[in-house]
């Protein structure tokens, strides 16, 4: 999916786990185990300023298997969100005598959410000419996020510290449908259409907040110069988890292995929250729209002489806009944050008949056209995974 730009709403594959549409589990022929890692190289620029970042970690651990000819199951664990920043800025403020002094602000954040997925799918119709499957993803989100703000002025050694810790968890579901029909009268093609709906849900958060002053530069609760100004422990908050939906169509060869080309559209509603910590207005938080064009082709899957003819080559182009309205933040009119990316990858057959190694690269640019002085982010992602497929849970027969 990564190599095809995130395409997946209408892909019918027998040996891959496609979490984008839970209905696809119904078509699994074998037990498929997947393990993946992802590395990101990021360059952020603004005029003559540049900053490079690198992150790497586990992207997916999952298993899926058929329990009958019509029913498939899947379980996976993956990172869902991540928070990681360390920013410092300065500004002039007035002291107690109304004299301007320079104050330095440091903002630090870390943590994120993980997703534990339980998937179920049922092949409701399976004939020679068409297939209809429905599926369900039950997603459990859990994790913690820490945010800390520290303020110090030039004419004082006393620091101000605001520390907020959140422990979050919640459940949301995804419903998927996939319909596949043979177009024998038009050249032995197969046409697929799929959709996924995620209703609105609630994420629960337990918040601990402590505001204090201390003798810098190192914070210690046991220091006699540390004074607690505000302590709020165990406050329960409910955060809105917005609804989303996606739809996609694809066309492929009758064998479902030579080539495929498809288009996906996904939309996520704007986030809304009563949490005053963020202080974000509805005009700033915008809905998210994503368009994907992608596909794959295999020169000759059964070629035993040329290995590269058995390789599956994948490509994708993605355009997305939303989440944040950069234009309204600076007062120049509506202008959503935009993300344009190009993807390419290969599926490398391994020694075992059904197993494959996947390598995908993605290059993209995040920014806005409203103002030239906006920060622009150029990123390069490298994804590597293996899919091990075997015949499990077979009833042995002795003749």
N, C-alpha and C positions, 0 to 999 in steps of 0.2 A: 504493500500500500504506500509506503514512504517513497519508493522508487517511482511510483506512478502519480506522484503529487498529492497523495491522500485519497485517490480513487478507491471506491469500495462498496458503494451502495448497491450495485447491481452485478457484482462479480460472483460467478458460480465456479468454485474451485473445490476439488475433492480432497486435496492433500494439504491445504493451507488453513490457518485459523484467521478468519476475517471478522474482527470485533466491531467493525463499523456498522455491520448489519447482522444482528443476531440470527436472522432467518437462515444464514448460510451454513450454520452448524449442521443442518439437516442433510447436507450433501456430502458430509465427511465419509470417506470409504475406509480410512485407516485411523489408528490412534496417532495423533500428531502432537509432538512435544516441541515447543519453541523457546529459545533463549536468545535475547538480543541486547546489544549495548549501543549507545549513541554518544558521539563526541561532537561538540559544537565549538567552532572558531568564530569569534565575533569581533568586528571592528566598528567602533562608534566614532563618528566624526562630526565636528561643528566648526566651520571655517578652518583655521589652522590647528585646531585641537584634535588629537586622536588618542584612542584608548583601545587596547586589544585585550580580549578575555578568552579563556578556554575553560570548558566544562566537559565532564565525561562521567558516565555512569550507566547503570542497568536501565534498559528501556522496556523490557518485557520478559516475563516468565510465565508460560502458560501451557496448558494441555487441553486437547479436545478429542472426543472419541464418539463413535456411533454406538448406541446400545441396542439398536434394531435397524432395520432397513429404512425406517421413517423418522427415527428420533436420534438427535445428536446433543451432546453436552459439552460444555467448555468451562474451564476455570483458569483465571489468570491473576497475576499481581503486577502492577506497573505504577510508576510515578504519575501523578495527575497534575499537580501544580508545583512550582518551586519559587521560593522567595530568596533573593540574595543580592544585597546592595550595601554599599558603604560610601556615603556622600558627605562632603563637607562644604559649607558655604559660610559667608560672613556678611554682616550688615551693621549699619549704625543704629544704635538704640539710645534712648535717654535714660540716664541714671536717676537716682533719687533727688539729685540737685538740678535735674533738667539739662544736664550737660551731655553732649553726644559722646558715646564710647563705642568701640568696635567689639561686637559680639560674634563668636564663632559657634556655628551649629553643626553637629555631627549626627547623621541619620544612619542607623544600621539595622538591617533586617536579615533573617535567616529562617529556614524551615520549609514546610510545604505539606501537601496532601498526597496520600497514596490511594490507589483504587484496587479493591479486591472484587473481582467480577465472577459471577456465577451465571452461565448462559444455558439456555434451553431452546431447542428448535424442533419443529414437527413438519414433516413433509406431508402436507394435506392432500396433494394431488401429484401423482407420478405416472404419467402415461408416455407413450412413444413420442407424442408431439408437444407436450407441455408439462411443466412442473410448477407447483405452487407451495411455498413454504412460509411459515410464520415462526417468529422467535421472540425471546425475551431475555434481556440482560438485567440482572439484579446487581447493582453496583453499591458497594459499601465504601464510603470515603472516610479516611481517618488521617490524623496527623496533627502537628502543632506548628504555630508560627510565632516568632519572637520579633518584636520591634522595640528599638531603643533610640531615644533622642537625648543628646547631651549638649548643654549650652554653657559657655564660659566667656566672660568679658575680659578685656585687656587689663583692666585696673583692679581685678579681684582674683584670688586663688580659690574661690568657692565655686563649685560646679553645680549645675542643676541637671538632674537625671529623671527621665520619664520612661519607665520600662513596662511594656505590655506583652503578656504571654497569653496565647490562645490555644486551647486544646479543642479540636474540632472533629465532628463525626456526623454522618448522616447517610441516608439511603435514597437513591433515586433509581428509576427504572427506565429502560429503553425498549420500545416495541418495534419490531421489524417485520416487513413483508417483502417477499421476492417472488416474482413471476417470470418464468422462462418459457418461450414458445419457439418452435422450429418453423423457419420460413422456407420450407422445401420448394415452394413455387417461385421463389425469388433467388435461388442459387445456393441452397443448402446452408443458409445462415441460421444463427440462433439469436433471437432478440430477447434481452433481459431488461426488466424494469424493477426497481426496488425502492423502498422508502423506510425511514426510521423516524419515530416520534419519541421525544422525551418530555413527559409532562413536568409541570412546575413542582418543586419539592422544597424541603426545608433542611438546612444544615445547622446543627446545634453547635454552639461554641461556649466553652467555659473560660471566662476571662479573669486574669489576675493582673492588676495594675498597681504599681508603686511609684510615687513621685517623691523625690528626696533631694536634699542638698548635702554636699560632702566636700571635704578638703581634698582637692585633686593632687595628682592626676589619676590615682588609682582608687576605685570605689571599694568600700568595705563596710558591711553592716555593723561590724564590731567596733568601728572607729567612733570615739567620743564626739568627733566633729560631724558625724553623719546625723542628719535630722530628717525624720519621715514627715512629709507634708500631707500625703494622701496614700491610703492603703485600701484597696478594694479587691477582695479575694473571693473567688468562686461565683462571680456574676454570670448568670446563664443568659445567653442571647440566641435568638433564632434568626439566621440569615437566609434570605430568599435565594433559592437556586433556580435560575430562569429556565423556562422551557425552550426547547429547540426542535428542529426537524430537518430532515434531509431527504432528497430524492435524486435518483440517478438512472440513466439508461445506458445500455451498452450493446454492441454488436460483435459477434465472434463467429469463428468457424464452427462447423457442425461437430467436430471432435473436441472442442473446448480446450485445445492445447496449442494450436498454431499461432493464433493472433486474437487480439481483442482491442477495441477502442471504445471509450466511454466518456460520458460527461456527468458530473455530480454538481449539485447545488445544496449548500447547507446554510442554515440561518439559526442564530441564537438571539433570543430576546435580550433587551437591555437589562442590566443588573439594577435592582432597586433594593435599598436597605435603609432601615431607620437608625443604623449605627452612626453616631455622630463622630466617630473616630476618623472616618474618611471625608466627611463633609463634601460629598460630590452631588451636584445637582443633576436632575434628569437631562438637562441640555448637554452635559458633558459626557455622561454614560450613554452610549448609543448601541443600537443593535448591530450584530455582526453578520456579514454576508460573505460567503466563500464560493468561488467557482473553480472547478477542476476539470481539465482535459487531460486524459492519460490513456495508457494502454500498454500492450506488450506484444512481442512476436518471437517465435521460435523457428529458426530455419528448417530444421528437420529433427524432431524429437527422437526418432528411431534410428538415426545414423550412428552405426557402431564404429565407423572409421574416423570421423572427424568430430572431436569433442565439442568444438565451438558451434557446430550446427545443433547440438543439443542444449546449448545455453539459452535461457530465456532473457531477452533484452527488454527493458522497461523504460518508460519515459513519462513525464508529466509536466504540466504547466498549471500554476495556481495563482489566482488573484483573490485577495481578501481585503475587506475594509470594515472597520468598526471598533467596538469596545470603547474607544476614547475619541472624542471630538476635539482634535488639536486646535482647530480654527476658533472654536468658541472659548477656549481657555485664554487665548491671547486677544480675543475680540476682533477677529478679521472675518467672521462669518463661518458658516458650517463647513468643516473639512475633516472627514474621518481619517484616522490613521490607516495607512495603506501598506499592504504586504504583497509583493510580487516575487515569485520563486520559480525556479526551473529544477527539475529532478531527473536523474538517470540512475539506472541500476541494472544488475544482472542477477539471475538465479543460476547458480553453478551446481549441476548434478554431482552428487557424491557417490561413493562406491556402492552404497546400498541402493536398492532399486527406487525407493520412494523418497529418499532423503535429499536435502538440497541446502546449499549455503547461499545466503542472500547478502549482497553488498549494494548499498545505495548511497548516492551523494545528492545533496540539495544545496543550491545557492539562491539566496534571496536578499531583498532590500526592503527594509521597513522605514517609512518616513511619510512626508506629506508635501504636497506641491504648493500649499498656501503661502509659506514663508521660506526664504532661502536660508535663514539662520536657524532653522530647526535642526535638531540632532538627527543624523541619519545612521541607521544600523545596517551594516552589511554582514551577513552570516553565511557560514559554510558548515553544513552538517554531514557527518559521516555515520552511517548506520550499518552495523554488521550483525547478522543473526544466522542461526541454523534451525532448520526444521527437520526433525527426525520423525519419519512416518513408518509405522510398523503395523502388522496385523495382530492386534491384541484381542483378548476376550473371545477367541474362536473356540467353538465346541469341537473337540477332537473326535474323529470318526475312525473306527477300526473295521476294516473289511476282512 
